[in-house]
Amino acid sequence: MYADNVIAIILGGGQGSRLYPLTAKRSKPAVPIAGKYRLVDIPLSNCINSNINRMFVLTQFNSASLNRHVKNTYNFSLFSRAFVDLLAAEQTMTNKSWFQGTADAVRQSMHHFLNHDFKYALILSGDQLYQMDFNQLIQKHEENKARITIATLPVRAEEGVEFGILKTDENSFITSFIEKPNAQEILNWKSDVSEAMQAEKRFYLASMGIYVFDRDLLVELMSDESTNDFGKEIIPQSIGKYPVLSYPFEGYWTDIGNIRSFYEANLGFTDPLPDFNLFDNKKKIYTNARILPTSKITDSRISDSVIADGCIIHAEKIEHSVVGIRSRIGKGSILKRTYMMGSDAYQSLKEIEINKDKILMGVGENCHIENAIIDKNCCIGNNVTLIGGTHLPNQENDLLVVSGGIIVVKKEVTLPHGYTLK
């Protein structure tokens, strides 16, 4: 199998400032998604489903929760070669700096990769949502005798300004590349795409940040310490010098780059037929196998929502919302278009009795919350009103952030009874 010759390298990203405050206390790959998973589960699950079982995750910011999650989740047989190793930026005798970019992260970690036999390096992002069979990608790379292969996605012009855009010849080899063209430049970068993509006006081939490199070429390219980034330097400099192949992909894919895209991706799971299928037996998403009770729901009206394990819900109404593990929602409360991440642990009956005058973990009674993200372990009092929308300016205080109209309640904060933002 192609997978036997592959190692996967998953880039955990930098500080993740565009996902702040969700990345204030955790690395980007550790951000909870869909109520029970972490972002890093997506590329790792795609690898496992493709029988690629030798994986490295590169990270450097706030990595403690990510370390715990990976350690507690991805355990393989002692008699197999399978592993998931976390590699944080480390000072060595030859390098005393943190990762300076995607390529520099790979360069600084090369000595770990080269301890293993592999023919191809599959380089992935840790903050994307998609399902892909990497064997097909590797097969196209090998059949076409490419040295580098880039997974590409047709996008609309207004989307393309955020990506690297490329053109190919009749054999799908990339002939030119531009990183984040402006609105005028991109109009000159139309490509021939399928009829389905034409109907959606997706004429521009965008790099998905998914790469396959021949091992020897990757070693050669990483020896040049003047280059720090794949998208801005390595890929443009390689086109015309090496055979660089485009692997077209037309399935669901989204880049979890900012609060808006993260919010919309999560609410997408509440659609009747979500673009990202969590119920596909052949494309399972793996995560920590928690031992949690079933959710208990009392006198609540729930529509178009996703409820994770271990919740205790007395809400009046929940609409188009994702409710994460161990969430508690009090009587009379309403959640609309909200992602509630849940809690890391339950409060015991004894704790509740001792702290009966304090605000408990979860959402209290008679709250009204719309267009919001509630991070983990929040304590929201009774009669709290949070109504997000474009009428709210971007702002931040000790309790929450408003970004593009979405209210984000910070991790582990307490909102007092009657708190209002609308």
Phi, psi and omega in degrees: 000150178300324185298335181293341183258012190239140161246146179255136179239114184255120184274117183283352179083176181269225186290342179067039187296332181285345175260009177298140010268006180296337180256014180292327184236010180208159175283160183303316180296343181269359181294129180294142179221146175059024172089335184215354183252175170241156181305323183295338179297334184292301178295324179296319179292321176301321178294312182298318178294339177263009181063025172264106190244015174242107191227140174241139174243121183258126181209165178211346182250133170044053191269001185299312182292326176295317178302314180298315182297311181295317181297320183278348187253310193258081178246124183248170180300143177295341184260013177243168177274357188291143177196158164234115180251133174267127179241110176268156175304132184224145175281135176231179179295334183257347182213122183244013183250162174284173178299132181262358181169181184297315181291323179295325176298316178294318181299313183294339182258003187302325182296335175285318181296320187287356172284354184241151174277126175201155179257328183229144173252123177260115185252124187233159173267148180268007185226043178233153182242113182190168174229121185217141173273106184289342177297322178294322177297312180296321180299314179297321178301313184287317181298325183268003180053040177283157173261330175225138172234137181241125173289132185233152183227128175293132180228166175280164183301316183293335177278327187297338181292348180262001187231169166281128184248142185222165173234153182232165172270188184293345179258012178073013173277139186282129182255336180204157187209139175223134182268119176049067178294157176279179187298331178277318181299320187295336181297340179268009187242028178295146178233162172285121181232170182294163179299323179298319179288324176299320181298332179264007180060034178260083188261355191244127183276116181254141173289132180272000183072024177243117187233147167242129178239138165298141183304310185295325178290320178299317178299317180297312183294325181286347178286343178272102186281002179276349181253133183241346188225138179291308186292323184271334187232300187302308184294307180302323182286340182273338182291129184090340179262325178229159174289111182246115188261145172263130175251103185288138180227130183240012177278187179288134177204135173216144179266116181278075188261338183212176184299318181299311181294324177296315180297312182293323178297320180290316179293338176300334178292344180272354179295150179305319175233086184298146176296326177260115189266104177281353186255016180276117182297333183267352181229054183295149172255120184269150177200183180299125181278078182287146175265092184237151175288167173293158178286145181245121186236126185234123173052043181239145174255115186240129178222141175047052183224162177242125181243121181278183183289154167074023182268152174236108192237123173241016186301153173289316185205139174228122182230137175044050184227156174247122181248116187279179186301143176059026179285143173238127179231126187280172181299142174078000183275151181234129174239126175229134178046054184230142171250110177258114187286336178097206187224157179275341181201159175275150166277133181286162177300325178294317178298319180296319180293317180295323185253033187297340178269356180260166180280127183279163179291137181112196179259130183284199183272150173057037176267155177228112186232125179224147175053058187216160169239126177251112183291177185296148168061033178273148177244108184249121186291184178282153174059033177272136178237121176230109180240099179281167180159171183292349177288343180269129175287155174300136183198166177210141168221191183293341186258326188204170176230142170248122181229114180058035179087353180264126177274126178244110177280126186293156182299134171066020178268165176242123174263124184293161176306136175080002181300136184224133170215114181204000000 
